[in-house]
Amino acid sequence: MAELTYEEYLGLAAFLKGVQPLTPESHGRVFAAEHFFIIAHQTTELWVKQVLMDLEHATAAVAGPDRDIELAAEHVGRAGKIIRLLIEHVGVLRCLQPRDFAEFRPALGSSSGAQSDQLHRLRRVLGLSDRPSPLLTELVAAATEQGETLVGIFQRAPHGRPLFRLAESMADLAHSFWQWQVTHVQVTNHAIGSARGTGRTSGVSFLAGRLAVPFPELWEARTRLHSRPLHTDPDGGGHPAQ
């Protein structure tokens, strides 16, 4: 039996053939610009696929009978690092010259990032749809079982406590997601100005209108933390402050 090669393991033959600019290769500069544009978006979708998997595994870990908070925090931490990477990743699209984008953009027709199923799923997982985040719901359930509240997690929990680490990793991820969105708005404004989006959206104003911080209940808890006296228990025990 032949040994598995690197190319076979990664499925590179089919994967790399998936980069198919619509611009004729003879139009050198614009062809290269569209090639760059496609790769930037394809790799974003790959990273989002991993983020979704990590958040799904994190939710399952917290929801499981053993409430594996440590494992959940590990998955959320990795997802957060990927999103931080995506901030730089989308930022590299500033290298796409507006004149080149204007050349091949009409060929995109009505296709738009707003149609990305994965990005819609990610917003749902992060609690940015009409339902609470399933991950946050499980965090609250785990905290309640320990006689804790979201405010209490931030108020008294030692930094090494699993619930605190999970909540902090979720907050870090949320902040990175916000920065990723803002960077995307800036890059889009650089590329198309006030032009309408290809998906028949209003373009930059549509993206700006969707700016939101994930896990809103988590941030509400942090806000409430500043409106009540702090009663820190150095041992991390006790009951939530009333």
C-alpha atoms as an extended CHARMM CRD file, in Angstrom:
* protein
*
       242  EXT
         1         1  MET       CA              0.0000000000        0.0000000000        0.0000000000  PROA      1               0.0000000000
         2         2  ALA       CA              1.4400000000        3.3570000000       -1.0420000000  PROA      2               0.0000000000
         3         3  GLU       CA              2.1870000000        5.8390000000        1.7170000000  PROA      3               0.0000000000
         4         4  LEU       CA             -0.1090000000        8.8190000000        2.0270000000  PROA      4               0.0000000000
         5         5  THR       CA              1.5050000000       11.9590000000        0.6620000000  PROA      5               0.0000000000
         6         6  TYR       CA              1.2390000000       15.4920000000        2.0170000000  PROA      6               0.0000000000
         7         7  GLU       CA             -0.7230000000       16.5960000000       -1.0480000000  PROA      7               0.0000000000
         8         8  GLU       CA             -3.1520000000       13.6720000000       -0.7540000000  PROA      8               0.0000000000
         9         9  TYR       CA             -3.7020000000       14.1700000000        2.9780000000  PROA      9               0.0000000000
        10        10  LEU       CA             -4.6050000000       17.8290000000        2.4960000000  PROA      10              0.0000000000
        11        11  GLY       CA             -6.5100000000       17.2680000000       -0.7400000000  PROA      11              0.0000000000
        12        12  LEU       CA             -4.4040000000       19.9900000000       -2.3110000000  PROA      12              0.0000000000
        13        13  ALA       CA             -5.0640000000       19.0900000000       -5.9450000000  PROA      13              0.0000000000
        14        14  ALA       CA             -8.7920000000       19.8090000000       -5.6980000000  PROA      14              0.0000000000
        15        15  PHE       CA             -8.3420000000       22.5490000000       -3.1070000000  PROA      15              0.0000000000
        16        16  LEU       CA             -5.9390000000       24.6520000000       -5.1550000000  PROA      16              0.0000000000
        17        17  LYS       CA             -7.9890000000       24.1910000000       -8.3160000000  PROA      17              0.0000000000
        18        18  GLY       CA            -10.8130000000       25.9040000000       -6.4530000000  PROA      18              0.0000000000
        19        19  VAL       CA             -9.1280000000       29.2730000000       -6.9930000000  PROA      19              0.0000000000
        20        20  GLN       CA            -10.6700000000       30.2430000000      -10.3250000000  PROA      20              0.0000000000
        21        21  PRO       CA            -10.6610000000       33.9840000000      -11.1030000000  PROA      21              0.0000000000
        22        22  LEU       CA            -13.2240000000       35.0690000000      -13.6830000000  PROA      22              0.0000000000
        23        23  THR       CA            -10.7770000000       37.6040000000      -15.0920000000  PROA      23              0.0000000000
        24        24  PRO       CA             -8.7700000000       36.2460000000      -18.0550000000  PROA      24              0.0000000000
        25        25  GLU       CA             -5.1970000000       35.4320000000      -17.0570000000  PROA      25              0.0000000000
        26        26  SER       CA             -4.0240000000       37.6380000000      -19.8990000000  PROA      26              0.0000000000
        27        27  HSD       CA             -5.2360000000       40.6390000000      -17.8550000000  PROA      27              0.0000000000
        28        28  GLY       CA             -2.2290000000       40.1810000000      -15.5870000000  PROA      28              0.0000000000
        29        29  ARG       CA             -2.6650000000       42.7990000000      -12.8520000000  PROA      29              0.0000000000
        30        30  VAL       CA             -6.4360000000       42.4170000000      -12.4890000000  PROA      30              0.0000000000
        31        31  PHE       CA             -6.2240000000       38.6130000000      -12.7120000000  PROA      31              0.0000000000
        32        32  ALA       CA             -3.6950000000       38.6050000000       -9.8460000000  PROA      32              0.0000000000
        33        33  ALA       CA             -5.8770000000       40.9820000000       -7.8190000000  PROA      33              0.0000000000
        34        34  GLU       CA             -8.9370000000       38.7620000000       -8.2020000000  PROA      34              0.0000000000
        35        35  HSD       CA             -6.8350000000       35.6770000000       -7.3790000000  PROA      35              0.0000000000
        36        36  PHE       CA             -5.7800000000       37.4320000000       -4.1570000000  PROA      36              0.0000000000
        37        37  PHE       CA             -9.3930000000       38.4090000000       -3.3910000000  PROA      37              0.0000000000
        38        38  ILE       CA            -10.6360000000       34.8220000000       -3.8050000000  PROA      38              0.0000000000
        39        39  ILE       CA             -7.8990000000       33.3040000000       -1.6500000000  PROA      39              0.0000000000
        40        40  ALA       CA             -8.5150000000       35.8480000000        1.1060000000  PROA      40              0.0000000000
        41        41  HSD       CA            -12.1900000000       34.8950000000        1.2610000000  PROA      41              0.0000000000
        42        42  GLN       CA            -11.6740000000       31.1550000000        0.8890000000  PROA      42              0.0000000000
        43        43  THR       CA             -9.1910000000       31.0630000000        3.7490000000  PROA      43              0.0000000000
        44        44  THR       CA            -11.5410000000       33.1510000000        5.8880000000  PROA      44              0.0000000000
        45        45  GLU       CA            -14.2400000000       30.5340000000        5.3580000000  PROA      45              0.0000000000
        46        46  LEU       CA            -11.7720000000       27.7880000000        6.3350000000  PROA      46              0.0000000000
        47        47  TRP       CA            -10.8720000000       29.5430000000        9.5730000000  PROA      47              0.0000000000
        48        48  VAL       CA            -14.5340000000       30.2380000000       10.3550000000  PROA      48              0.0000000000
        49        49  LYS       CA            -15.2100000000       26.5180000000        9.8700000000  PROA      49              0.0000000000
        50        50  GLN       CA            -12.6580000000       25.8070000000       12.6110000000  PROA      50              0.0000000000
        51        51  VAL       CA            -14.0900000000       28.5240000000       14.8780000000  PROA      51              0.0000000000
        52        52  LEU       CA            -17.5640000000       27.0100000000       14.5240000000  PROA      52              0.0000000000
        53        53  MET       CA            -16.2320000000       23.5610000000       15.3700000000  PROA      53              0.0000000000
        54        54  ASP       CA            -14.3950000000       24.8360000000       18.4470000000  PROA      54              0.0000000000
        55        55  LEU       CA            -17.4470000000       26.7170000000       19.7070000000  PROA      55              0.0000000000
        56        56  GLU       CA            -19.6590000000       23.6690000000       19.1200000000  PROA      56              0.0000000000
        57        57  HSD       CA            -17.2130000000       21.4800000000       21.0520000000  PROA      57              0.0000000000
        58        58  ALA       CA            -17.0040000000       24.0910000000       23.8100000000  PROA      58              0.0000000000
        59        59  THR       CA            -20.7880000000       24.1280000000       24.1360000000  PROA      59              0.0000000000
        60        60  ALA       CA            -20.9240000000       20.3320000000       24.2340000000  PROA      60              0.0000000000
        61        61  ALA       CA            -18.2040000000       20.2370000000       26.9060000000  PROA      61              0.0000000000
        62        62  VAL       CA            -20.0860000000       22.6420000000       29.1900000000  PROA      62              0.0000000000
        63        63  ALA       CA            -23.4190000000       20.9350000000       28.5200000000  PROA      63              0.0000000000
        64        64  GLY       CA            -22.0810000000       17.4440000000       29.2190000000  PROA      64              0.0000000000
        65        65  PRO       CA            -22.8310000000       15.5730000000       32.4510000000  PROA      65              0.0000000000
        66        66  ASP       CA            -19.3430000000       16.3550000000       33.7830000000  PROA      66              0.0000000000
        67        67  ARG       CA            -19.4930000000       20.0660000000       32.8980000000  PROA      67              0.0000000000
        68        68  ASP       CA            -15.9420000000       20.0920000000       31.5120000000  PROA      68              0.0000000000
        69        69  ILE       CA            -15.3360000000       23.8290000000       31.8780000000  PROA      69              0.0000000000
        70        70  GLU       CA            -11.5750000000       23.4840000000       31.3550000000  PROA      70              0.0000000000
        71        71  LEU       CA            -12.0260000000       21.8240000000       27.9590000000  PROA      71              0.0000000000
        72        72  ALA       CA            -14.6150000000       24.4240000000       26.9650000000  PROA      72              0.0000000000
        73        73  ALA       CA            -12.2190000000       27.2500000000       27.8600000000  PROA      73              0.0000000000
        74        74  GLU       CA             -9.5170000000       25.5770000000       25.7610000000  PROA      74              0.0000000000
        75        75  HSD       CA            -11.7820000000       25.4540000000       22.7010000000  PROA      75              0.0000000000
        76        76  VAL       CA            -13.0020000000       29.0320000000       23.1580000000  PROA      76              0.0000000000
        77        77  GLY       CA             -9.4240000000       30.2260000000       23.6640000000  PROA      77              0.0000000000
        78        78  ARG       CA             -8.3860000000       28.6710000000       20.3650000000  PROA      78              0.0000000000
        79        79  ALA       CA            -11.4090000000       30.1400000000       18.5730000000  PROA      79              0.0000000000
        80        80  GLY       CA            -10.5070000000       33.5550000000       19.9670000000  PROA      80              0.0000000000
        81        81  LYS       CA             -6.9370000000       33.2850000000       18.6950000000  PROA      81              0.0000000000
        82        82  ILE       CA             -8.2300000000       32.3820000000       15.2360000000  PROA      82              0.0000000000
        83        83  ILE       CA            -10.4880000000       35.4280000000       15.1990000000  PROA      83              0.0000000000
        84        84  ARG       CA             -7.5390000000       37.6090000000       16.2380000000  PROA      84              0.0000000000
        85        85  LEU       CA             -5.6840000000       36.1530000000       13.2690000000  PROA      85              0.0000000000
        86        86  LEU       CA             -8.6550000000       37.0610000000       11.0530000000  PROA      86              0.0000000000
        87        87  ILE       CA             -8.3290000000       40.7110000000       12.0830000000  PROA      87              0.0000000000
        88        88  GLU       CA             -4.9150000000       40.8020000000       10.3840000000  PROA      88              0.0000000000
        89        89  HSD       CA             -6.1820000000       38.5330000000        7.6290000000  PROA      89              0.0000000000
        90        90  VAL       CA             -8.9980000000       40.8330000000        6.5370000000  PROA      90              0.0000000000
        91        91  GLY       CA             -6.6700000000       43.8060000000        6.9800000000  PROA      91              0.0000000000
        92        92  VAL       CA             -4.3760000000       42.4860000000        4.2560000000  PROA      92              0.0000000000
        93        93  LEU       CA             -7.1890000000       43.2130000000        1.7880000000  PROA      93              0.0000000000
        94        94  ARG       CA             -6.0960000000       46.8420000000        2.0330000000  PROA      94              0.0000000000
        95        95  CYS       CA             -3.4880000000       45.6910000000       -0.5020000000  PROA      95              0.0000000000
        96        96  LEU       CA             -6.3120000000       45.2900000000       -3.0300000000  PROA      96              0.0000000000
        97        97  GLN       CA             -6.2060000000       48.4180000000       -5.1560000000  PROA      97              0.0000000000
        98        98  PRO       CA             -9.6770000000       49.9860000000       -5.5880000000  PROA      98              0.0000000000
        99        99  ARG       CA             -9.0640000000       50.3990000000       -9.3420000000  PROA      99              0.0000000000
       100       100  ASP       CA             -8.3410000000       46.6570000000       -9.6980000000  PROA      100             0.0000000000
       101       101  PHE       CA            -11.3600000000       45.6960000000       -7.6140000000  PROA      101             0.0000000000
       102       102  ALA       CA            -13.5290000000       47.9570000000       -9.7530000000  PROA      102             0.0000000000
       103       103  GLU       CA            -12.3280000000       46.0590000000      -12.8300000000  PROA      103             0.0000000000
       104       104  PHE       CA            -13.4400000000       42.5830000000      -11.7120000000  PROA      104             0.0000000000
       105       105  ARG       CA            -16.2010000000       43.4500000000       -9.2340000000  PROA      105             0.0000000000
       106       106  PRO       CA            -19.0020000000       43.5300000000      -11.8680000000  PROA      106             0.0000000000
       107       107  ALA       CA            -18.2910000000       39.8520000000      -12.6090000000  PROA      107             0.0000000000
       108       108  LEU       CA            -19.2790000000       38.9750000000       -9.0290000000  PROA      108             0.0000000000
       109       109  GLY       CA            -22.8930000000       39.7210000000       -9.9020000000  PROA      109             0.0000000000
       110       110  SER       CA            -25.0680000000       39.4870000000       -6.7910000000  PROA      110             0.0000000000
       111       111  SER       CA            -22.6590000000       37.2350000000       -4.8730000000  PROA      111             0.0000000000
       112       112  SER       CA            -21.7880000000       38.6930000000       -1.4890000000  PROA      112             0.0000000000
       113       113  GLY       CA            -20.2300000000       37.7960000000        1.8440000000  PROA      113             0.0000000000
       114       114  ALA       CA            -23.6650000000       38.5300000000        3.3010000000  PROA      114             0.0000000000
       115       115  GLN       CA            -24.7200000000       35.1920000000        1.7710000000  PROA      115             0.0000000000
       116       116  SER       CA            -22.1460000000       33.1950000000        3.7650000000  PROA      116             0.0000000000
       117       117  ASP       CA            -23.9660000000       30.4290000000        5.6220000000  PROA      117             0.0000000000
       118       118  GLN       CA            -21.0240000000       29.9670000000        7.9780000000  PROA      118             0.0000000000
       119       119  LEU       CA            -20.9420000000       33.6250000000        8.9860000000  PROA      119             0.0000000000
       120       120  HSD       CA            -24.6800000000       33.5390000000        9.6820000000  PROA      120             0.0000000000
       121       121  ARG       CA            -24.1670000000       30.4160000000       11.8190000000  PROA      121             0.0000000000
       122       122  LEU       CA            -21.3210000000       32.1110000000       13.6720000000  PROA      122             0.0000000000
       123       123  ARG       CA            -23.5120000000       35.0840000000       14.5470000000  PROA      123             0.0000000000
       124       124  ARG       CA            -26.1550000000       32.7000000000       15.9140000000  PROA      124             0.0000000000
       125       125  VAL       CA            -23.5900000000       30.8210000000       18.0130000000  PROA      125             0.0000000000
       126       126  LEU       CA            -22.3500000000       34.1480000000       19.4020000000  PROA      126             0.0000000000
       127       127  GLY       CA            -25.8480000000       35.2710000000       20.3890000000  PROA      127             0.0000000000
       128       128  LEU       CA            -26.1840000000       37.9020000000       17.6570000000  PROA      128             0.0000000000
       129       129  SER       CA            -29.4750000000       36.6050000000       16.2800000000  PROA      129             0.0000000000
       130       130  ASP       CA            -32.9350000000       36.3550000000       17.8000000000  PROA      130             0.0000000000
       131       131  ARG       CA            -31.8240000000       33.6340000000       20.2420000000  PROA      131             0.0000000000
       132       132  PRO       CA            -29.2980000000       33.5820000000       23.0960000000  PROA      132             0.0000000000
       133       133  SER       CA            -25.9320000000       31.9880000000       22.4790000000  PROA      133             0.0000000000
       134       134  PRO       CA            -26.1060000000       28.2500000000       23.3140000000  PROA      134             0.0000000000
       135       135  LEU       CA            -22.5880000000       28.4950000000       24.7660000000  PROA      135             0.0000000000
       136       136  LEU       CA            -23.5610000000       31.3400000000       27.0670000000  PROA      136             0.0000000000
       137       137  THR       CA            -26.7520000000       29.4960000000       28.0480000000  PROA      137             0.0000000000
       138       138  GLU       CA            -24.6540000000       26.5300000000       29.1810000000  PROA      138             0.0000000000
       139       139  LEU       CA            -22.2040000000       28.7960000000       31.0190000000  PROA      139             0.0000000000
       140       140  VAL       CA            -25.1030000000       30.3090000000       32.9690000000  PROA      140             0.0000000000
       141       141  ALA       CA            -26.4800000000       26.8330000000       33.7340000000  PROA      141             0.0000000000
       142       142  ALA       CA            -23.0840000000       25.6520000000       34.9950000000  PROA      142             0.0000000000
       143       143  ALA       CA            -22.6980000000       28.7830000000       37.1140000000  PROA      143             0.0000000000
       144       144  THR       CA            -26.1960000000       28.3750000000       38.5730000000  PROA      144             0.0000000000
       145       145  GLU       CA            -25.3750000000       24.8180000000       39.6300000000  PROA      145             0.0000000000
       146       146  GLN       CA            -22.4880000000       26.2670000000       41.6330000000  PROA      146             0.0000000000
       147       147  GLY       CA            -24.7000000000       28.9340000000       43.1890000000  PROA      147             0.0000000000
       148       148  GLU       CA            -23.0810000000       31.5670000000       41.0150000000  PROA      148             0.0000000000
       149       149  THR       CA            -24.2060000000       34.3410000000       38.6680000000  PROA      149             0.0000000000
       150       150  LEU       CA            -22.5120000000       35.9630000000       35.6940000000  PROA      150             0.0000000000
       151       151  VAL       CA            -21.8380000000       39.0530000000       37.7970000000  PROA      151             0.0000000000
       152       152  GLY       CA            -20.4890000000       36.8620000000       40.5770000000  PROA      152             0.0000000000
       153       153  ILE       CA            -18.0830000000       35.0910000000       38.2300000000  PROA      153             0.0000000000
       154       154  PHE       CA            -16.3420000000       38.3950000000       37.5140000000  PROA      154             0.0000000000
       155       155  GLN       CA            -16.8620000000       39.8190000000       40.9870000000  PROA      155             0.0000000000
       156       156  ARG       CA            -15.3590000000       37.1640000000       43.2200000000  PROA      156             0.0000000000
       157       157  ALA       CA            -13.9530000000       34.2620000000       41.2720000000  PROA      157             0.0000000000
       158       158  PRO       CA            -10.1530000000       33.8240000000       41.4750000000  PROA      158             0.0000000000
       159       159  HSD       CA             -8.4550000000       34.1190000000       38.1070000000  PROA      159             0.0000000000
       160       160  GLY       CA             -7.5730000000       30.4390000000       38.1360000000  PROA      160             0.0000000000
       161       161  ARG       CA            -11.1340000000       29.2380000000       38.6030000000  PROA      161             0.0000000000
       162       162  PRO       CA            -12.5260000000       27.3590000000       35.5470000000  PROA      162             0.0000000000
       163       163  LEU       CA            -15.7560000000       29.3910000000       35.3170000000  PROA      163             0.0000000000
       164       164  PHE       CA            -13.7780000000       32.6250000000       35.3580000000  PROA      164             0.0000000000
       165       165  ARG       CA            -11.3520000000       31.3700000000       32.7040000000  PROA      165             0.0000000000
       166       166  LEU       CA            -14.2220000000       30.3400000000       30.4270000000  PROA      166             0.0000000000
       167       167  ALA       CA            -16.0410000000       33.6440000000       30.8990000000  PROA      167             0.0000000000
       168       168  GLU       CA            -12.8320000000       35.5940000000       30.2600000000  PROA      168             0.0000000000
       169       169  SER       CA            -12.0080000000       33.5760000000       27.1420000000  PROA      169             0.0000000000
       170       170  MET       CA            -15.5200000000       34.2790000000       25.8550000000  PROA      170             0.0000000000
       171       171  ALA       CA            -15.0880000000       37.9900000000       26.5820000000  PROA      171             0.0000000000
       172       172  ASP       CA            -11.7250000000       38.0190000000       24.7860000000  PROA      172             0.0000000000
       173       173  LEU       CA            -13.2810000000       36.2600000000       21.7860000000  PROA      173             0.0000000000
       174       174  ALA       CA            -16.1410000000       38.7660000000       21.7530000000  PROA      174             0.0000000000
       175       175  HSD       CA            -13.7210000000       41.7000000000       21.7490000000  PROA      175             0.0000000000
       176       176  SER       CA            -11.7200000000       40.1650000000       18.9010000000  PROA      176             0.0000000000
       177       177  PHE       CA            -14.9010000000       39.5370000000       16.9010000000  PROA      177             0.0000000000
       178       178  TRP       CA            -15.8410000000       43.2020000000       17.3290000000  PROA      178             0.0000000000
       179       179  GLN       CA            -12.3980000000       44.2910000000       16.0770000000  PROA      179             0.0000000000
       180       180  TRP       CA            -12.6740000000       41.9140000000       13.1300000000  PROA      180             0.0000000000
       181       181  GLN       CA            -16.0150000000       43.4720000000       12.1300000000  PROA      181             0.0000000000
       182       182  VAL       CA            -14.6670000000       47.0120000000       12.4660000000  PROA      182             0.0000000000
       183       183  THR       CA            -11.6100000000       46.1650000000       10.3680000000  PROA      183             0.0000000000
       184       184  HSD       CA            -13.8730000000       44.6400000000        7.7140000000  PROA      184             0.0000000000
       185       185  VAL       CA            -15.9160000000       47.8620000000        7.5660000000  PROA      185             0.0000000000
       186       186  GLN       CA            -12.7250000000       49.9180000000        7.1880000000  PROA      186             0.0000000000
       187       187  VAL       CA            -11.3460000000       47.6670000000        4.4530000000  PROA      187             0.0000000000
       188       188  THR       CA            -14.6530000000       47.7420000000        2.5650000000  PROA      188             0.0000000000
       189       189  ASN       CA            -14.7930000000       51.5250000000        2.8130000000  PROA      189             0.0000000000
       190       190  HSD       CA            -11.2530000000       51.6770000000        1.4010000000  PROA      190             0.0000000000
       191       191  ALA       CA            -12.2320000000       49.4120000000       -1.5000000000  PROA      191             0.0000000000
       192       192  ILE       CA            -15.6450000000       50.7230000000       -2.5720000000  PROA      192             0.0000000000
       193       193  GLY       CA            -16.3180000000       53.9730000000       -0.7140000000  PROA      193             0.0000000000
       194       194  SER       CA            -20.0570000000       54.6130000000       -0.5760000000  PROA      194             0.0000000000
       195       195  ALA       CA            -20.9180000000       52.2870000000       -3.4860000000  PROA      195             0.0000000000
       196       196  ARG       CA            -23.6620000000       49.7200000000       -2.9570000000  PROA      196             0.0000000000
       197       197  GLY       CA            -22.7790000000       46.1390000000       -2.0470000000  PROA      197             0.0000000000
       198       198  THR       CA            -22.8140000000       43.3850000000       -4.6620000000  PROA      198             0.0000000000
       199       199  GLY       CA            -25.5280000000       41.5660000000       -2.7020000000  PROA      199             0.0000000000
       200       200  ARG       CA            -27.8700000000       44.5300000000       -3.2130000000  PROA      200             0.0000000000
       201       201  THR       CA            -27.0270000000       45.8440000000        0.2440000000  PROA      201             0.0000000000
       202       202  SER       CA            -26.1780000000       49.4460000000        1.0320000000  PROA      202             0.0000000000
       203       203  GLY       CA            -22.5100000000       48.4890000000        1.2520000000  PROA      203             0.0000000000
       204       204  VAL       CA            -20.4530000000       49.9940000000        4.0700000000  PROA      204             0.0000000000
       205       205  SER       CA            -23.5100000000       51.3170000000        5.9140000000  PROA      205             0.0000000000
       206       206  PHE       CA            -25.0080000000       47.7940000000        5.8670000000  PROA      206             0.0000000000
       207       207  LEU       CA            -21.8550000000       46.3610000000        7.4340000000  PROA      207             0.0000000000
       208       208  ALA       CA            -21.6460000000       49.1840000000        9.9680000000  PROA      208             0.0000000000
       209       209  GLY       CA            -25.2690000000       48.5930000000       10.9390000000  PROA      209             0.0000000000
       210       210  ARG       CA            -24.4690000000       44.9760000000       11.7840000000  PROA      210             0.0000000000
       211       211  LEU       CA            -21.6340000000       45.8130000000       14.1550000000  PROA      211             0.0000000000
       212       212  ALA       CA            -22.3350000000       44.0950000000       17.4550000000  PROA      212             0.0000000000
       213       213  VAL       CA            -20.4850000000       42.5930000000       20.4090000000  PROA      213             0.0000000000
       214       214  PRO       CA            -21.0790000000       38.8460000000       20.9610000000  PROA      214             0.0000000000
       215       215  PHE       CA            -22.4510000000       37.4230000000       24.2000000000  PROA      215             0.0000000000
       216       216  PRO       CA            -24.3600000000       40.6200000000       25.0940000000  PROA      216             0.0000000000
       217       217  GLU       CA            -25.4990000000       39.1270000000       28.4160000000  PROA      217             0.0000000000
       218       218  LEU       CA            -21.8590000000       38.7050000000       29.4170000000  PROA      218             0.0000000000
       219       219  TRP       CA            -21.1980000000       42.3890000000       28.8100000000  PROA      219             0.0000000000
       220       220  GLU       CA            -24.3440000000       43.3430000000       30.7070000000  PROA      220             0.0000000000
       221       221  ALA       CA            -22.9450000000       41.3970000000       33.6650000000  PROA      221             0.0000000000
       222       222  ARG       CA            -19.7130000000       43.3770000000       33.4430000000  PROA      222             0.0000000000
       223       223  THR       CA            -21.6910000000       46.6170000000       33.3370000000  PROA      223             0.0000000000
       224       224  ARG       CA            -23.6220000000       45.6080000000       36.4620000000  PROA      224             0.0000000000
       225       225  LEU       CA            -20.3320000000       44.8080000000       38.1500000000  PROA      225             0.0000000000
       226       226  HSD       CA            -19.5790000000       48.5350000000       38.1820000000  PROA      226             0.0000000000
       227       227  SER       CA            -22.9340000000       49.4860000000       39.6770000000  PROA      227             0.0000000000
       228       228  ARG       CA            -22.6720000000       47.4260000000       42.8750000000  PROA      228             0.0000000000
       229       229  PRO       CA            -20.1650000000       47.2070000000       45.7430000000  PROA      229             0.0000000000
       230       230  LEU       CA            -17.4280000000       44.6270000000       45.4330000000  PROA      230             0.0000000000
       231       231  HSD       CA            -17.2910000000       41.9930000000       48.1760000000  PROA      231             0.0000000000
       232       232  THR       CA            -14.2490000000       39.9620000000       47.2890000000  PROA      232             0.0000000000
       233       233  ASP       CA            -13.8420000000       36.5970000000       48.9590000000  PROA      233             0.0000000000
       234       234  PRO       CA            -10.1120000000       35.7780000000       48.9130000000  PROA      234             0.0000000000
       235       235  ASP       CA            -10.9550000000       32.0700000000       49.0150000000  PROA      235             0.0000000000
       236       236  GLY       CA            -13.3670000000       32.3150000000       46.0900000000  PROA      236             0.0000000000
       237       237  GLY       CA            -16.1840000000       30.8030000000       48.1290000000  PROA      237             0.0000000000
       238       238  GLY       CA            -19.4060000000       32.1270000000       49.5710000000  PROA      238             0.0000000000
       239       239  HSD       CA            -22.5710000000       33.1080000000       47.8260000000  PROA      239             0.0000000000
       240       240  PRO       CA            -23.3700000000       35.7730000000       45.2380000000  PROA      240             0.0000000000
       241       241  ALA       CA            -23.6400000000       39.2700000000       46.6640000000  PROA      241             0.0000000000
       242       242  GLN       CA            -27.2470000000       40.3890000000       46.9190000000  PROA      242             0.0000000000
